[in-house]
Amino acid sequence: MSIRHAFLAAALAIGLPASGGSAAAATPADPCGLLFVPDGYQLRCTVYRGVADDWRVLVRPEESLFDALSELSVEPLEESIEDPQAWLREQLRVDLSGLEDVVRELTESDDSPFTDEAVAPLEAWLGMLAGLAEWPLQSCEEPSAGGAAGEGSELACEWQLGPFHQHFLIRLVERDGQQYAVRVRAMNERRLRHLVAIANSL
């Protein structure tokens, strides 16, 4: 694995997109009640509420150095997703738009310090950035409809950084007319099975 890919894998493991929108439905009295978390899993469910009625649930290990890398999140979406598979792919794109703007400014500005001879290499950078934005999807399966939880769509991925593995699963699930974004990440298959079982209870 190149240094560039290793860096991206680490960044993805630490901070994949966490929000797909604000809540449209009324906040349940206890959003954690939407999930069944067995006592034996040694996981805790925490509700994070926004300034309005939006909320997000996180299920993580009770005491673990890897709790940020082993978690289940559930949040309601404000807008209805018409193309679930395209939405799933978009969640895994790396947002490099800011860097692309800088490169374009370097190639197009009248005040650019680069000569005409340097423009071609800079244009090549734009092509490379476009490829990097899609790189996370190279380690993912094709989005599928009707995941293990029944109605809905899901995208499963696995990234490797040396001896470490980061499993990631994102689902778009609809229950009682409300769509939810469900994300699962884990560093080993055992914890992945625990978190997926809890996700299936939604």
N, C-alpha and C positions, 0 to 999 in steps of 0.2 A: 504494500500500500504506500503511495507517495505521501510526502509530508502534507501536501495540499489536501488530499483526501482524508488523511488522519485528522487534520485540523477541523475539517468540516464534520467528520463523524463525531468528534468530541463536542463540537458546538451543537449538533443536533441532539446528542444524548442529554446535554444540559438544558437546552432551551428550545424545544420544538414549539410550534405555535400553540398557544394555550387558550385562545378565545376565538370563537367563530361568530360572535354576536351577542347581543344582550337578550335577556329573557323577555318573551312576549306574554307568556302566561303568568297568572298570579303565582306569587311565591308560595310553595307549600309551607305549612307550619314547621315541618321538619324534613327538608329535602333528603337527608340521610335515610329517611324512612322509605325512600324509593328503592333502596338497595338492601340486600340481605348479606350482612358481613358476619360469617361464623366466628365465634370466640376463639376457636383453635387456630385461626390464621394469624393471630397477633397483629391485627391491622386496626387502625383507628379511622373513623370517618369524621371529616371536619367540613363545615359549611362556611364559605366565604361569600359575604353579601356585598353588593355594590351600593351606590348612592340611591338608586331607584329600587325596582323590584327584581333586578337581576341577581343571580346567585350562581355559585359554582361549588360543586362537591369534590373533595379530594379524599381518596382512601390511600393511606400510606402505612408502612410498618410503624409500630409503636416506638421502637428504639432501634435505629439502624443508621450507620454511616451512609447507606445507600438509599435513604428514603426518597431523595429527589429523583433517583433513577429507577425507583420501583413504586409506581403509583397508578391509580385509576382516577380519572377525572370525568365528571358528567356536568354538562351545562345545557340549558335550553337555548334554542336559536330564535332570534327575533323574526327573521325572514324565512319563508319557505324555500327550500332548496329544490329547484326543478330538475337539475341534472346531478344526481348524487355522485356518480363516478367522476365527473369533472371536478366537483367540489372536493372530493377526497384527494385527488391528485394535487389540487391547488394548495391544500394544507401542507404538502411536503415540498413545495417549491421554496427555495432560499431567495429571500428578497434582496436582490443586488441592484435594485433600481437606482439607488443613490450613487453607487460606484459607476454604474453605466452613464449617469448624467455627467460625472466628472470626466470620464474618458471622452464622451462626445464633446464636451466643452474644450478639451485639449485638441481635438481634431478640427473643430469648426470655428473657434474664436479667432478673430482678426489679431488678437493680442497674444495668441498662443506662442510660447517660447520654442515650439517645435517647428522644424523646417518641413517643407513638402515631402522630403524623403522619409521623414519620420511618421507621416500620416498613415502609410500602409500598415506598419507594425501596430499602431494604435487601433486601427480598424480590426486587426486580427484579435486584439484584446476583447473587443465587443463580442466577437464570435465565441471566444473562450468563456466569457462571463455567462453567455446564454447557455452554454453547455453545463457550467457549474450549477446554475440555478436548477437544472433538472437532475443533477447527479444523485440526490437522495433516492429518487425513484428507481434507480438502477438496482437497488437492493430490495425492492418491493415486489410482491406478487401483483398481478393484475387486479384492479378493484373488482369485487364480486357482489352480486345482489343476493339478498337473503342469507345473511350470516348465521352463525350458530345460534344467535338469539332469536331467530325467526325473521320477521319482516325488517328490512333495512339493507344497507350496503356497508361493506367494510374493505379496508386496505391493510394488509399485513406486511411488515418490513422487518429486516434484521441487518444490523450493521456490526461490523467487527473492527475492533481497534486493538491489535496485538492479541493478547489472551482474553480480552474482554468482549462480550457480546451485549448489544442493546437490542432487545426485542421491542417492537412497537406495533400497536394495532389501533386503528382509528375506525370508528363506526358512525354512521348516520342512522339513528333509530327514531321511529315515530311511535308514540304511545298516546292514546286518547286525543289525537289531533294535534299533539305537540311534538316537534322534532327536537332531538337531543344530539349533541356531539359527545361521543364517548371515546376517550383516549386511554390506552393502556400501555405502560412501558415497564420493562423488567429486565434485570441483568442475568436471570437464569430461568430455565423452563419451569421449574417448580413454582416459583413466585408468579410467573406468567399464568400458569394454570389457575392459581388462586384468584388472581385479579380478573381473569376472563370469566371464571365461575360467578364472581360477584357481578360483573357487567351483565352476564346473562340473566340476572335476577331482575333487571330493569323492565 
